[in-house]
Amino acid sequence: MGSVADSKVWADYNAAQADRPVRSLCLDAMALAGPGTGRRAIDLGCGAGKETLALLNNGWHVHAVDSLPDTPDRLRAIAPDADGRLSIEVRAFQELGILPPADLIFAGYSLPFIHPDTFGGFWAIVLDALQHNGVLAVNLFGDRDSWADIPEWNFHSEPEARQLFAGLEIVKFEVYDADGQSFRGPKHWHIYDVVARKR
Ligand SMILES: C[S@@+](CC[C@H](N)C(=O)[O-])C[C@H]1O[C@@H](n2cnc3c(N)ncnc32)[C@H](O)[C@@H]1O
């Protein structure tokens, strides 16, 4: 991702998110991580900011990352009272050299959109930022997804996906493998919803 056309796709996608509930994967991560007060969470590919807001409302300091240039405007509009608990980084994941230490890292439907050549390096940065006992909650795409022939995005077999969490305690690993809809029309979804903890 990274072209103007891609930005338009994400802008349209994010604009359509206003009425959906907070992602259950983020709620699972918050429940597992415990009270956010005084601790930092990272929302990778924060998009419309629904999960950023949910984290803020649970007391977390939130570092929100997204490559879309209007991300600060969008987040400040929905969280005007963040009181210095919100930091925003407008950057493509593959251009990040470091992330701040965090006790919760959430990435909702965002990590698959990294080029496979740069995914491994970025994943190492994510694991490095995750603190002892920290919770990581991500969606990854499987190799049976109908988008799996898109060379710019990353897809994993289930053993490959599980291997990414080697050294972490996998608390939840759910596989969704079914026909459905996307913002681009009908497709086959093959998704891993993963919650893991650093021990
Ligand atoms: C499908 S949306 C998901 C947004 C939100 N997390 C959610 O669950 O609805 C993907 C988001 O990730 C961002 N994104 C996609 N690829 C990215 C990349 N390589 N670096 C940074 N942000 C990226 C897009 O701008 C978009 O806001």
The ligand as a MOL file (V3000), in Angstrom:
LIG
                    3D

  0  0  0     0  0            999 V3000
M  V30 BEGIN CTAB
M  V30 COUNTS 27 29 0 0 0
M  V30 BEGIN ATOM
M  V30 1 C -8.9030 -2.1070 6.8500 0
M  V30 2 S -8.4580 -0.6020 7.6520 0 CHG=1
M  V30 3 C -8.6590 -1.0700 9.3660 0
M  V30 4 C -8.8690 0.1260 10.2570 0
M  V30 5 C -9.2110 -0.2020 11.7050 0
M  V30 6 N -8.0640 -0.7480 12.4010 0
M  V30 7 C -10.3640 -1.1670 11.7690 0
M  V30 8 O -10.2340 -2.2270 12.3760 0
M  V30 9 O -11.4330 -0.8370 11.2020 0 CHG=-1
M  V30 10 C -6.7020 -0.5630 7.4610 0
M  V30 11 C -6.0740 0.7030 8.0390 0
M  V30 12 O -4.6700 0.4990 8.0660 0
M  V30 13 C -4.0200 1.5600 7.4100 0
M  V30 14 N -2.8730 0.9780 6.6910 0
M  V30 15 C -2.9200 0.0590 5.6860 0
M  V30 16 N -1.6910 -0.2760 5.3050 0
M  V30 17 C -0.8370 0.4570 6.0900 0
M  V30 18 C 0.5770 0.5480 6.1790 0
M  V30 19 N 1.3600 -0.1970 5.3870 0
M  V30 20 N 1.1110 1.3850 7.0840 0
M  V30 21 C 0.3120 2.1320 7.9140 0
M  V30 22 N -1.0310 2.0850 7.8710 0
M  V30 23 C -1.6020 1.2430 6.9810 0
M  V30 24 C -5.0360 2.1720 6.4480 0
M  V30 25 O -4.7670 3.5430 6.2000 0
M  V30 26 C -6.3400 1.9390 7.1910 0
M  V30 27 O -6.6820 3.0350 8.0130 0
M  V30 END ATOM
M  V30 BEGIN BOND
M  V30 1 1 1 2
M  V30 2 1 2 3
M  V30 3 1 2 10
M  V30 4 1 3 4
M  V30 5 1 4 5
M  V30 6 1 5 6
M  V30 7 1 5 7
M  V30 8 2 7 8
M  V30 9 1 7 9
M  V30 10 1 10 11
M  V30 11 1 11 12
M  V30 12 1 11 26
M  V30 13 1 12 13
M  V30 14 1 13 14
M  V30 15 1 13 24
M  V30 16 1 14 15
M  V30 17 1 14 23
M  V30 18 2 15 16
M  V30 19 1 16 17
M  V30 20 1 17 18
M  V30 21 2 17 23
M  V30 22 1 18 19
M  V30 23 2 18 20
M  V30 24 1 20 21
M  V30 25 2 21 22
M  V30 26 1 22 23
M  V30 27 1 24 25
M  V30 28 1 24 26
M  V30 29 1 26 27
M  V30 END BOND
M  V30 END CTAB
M  END
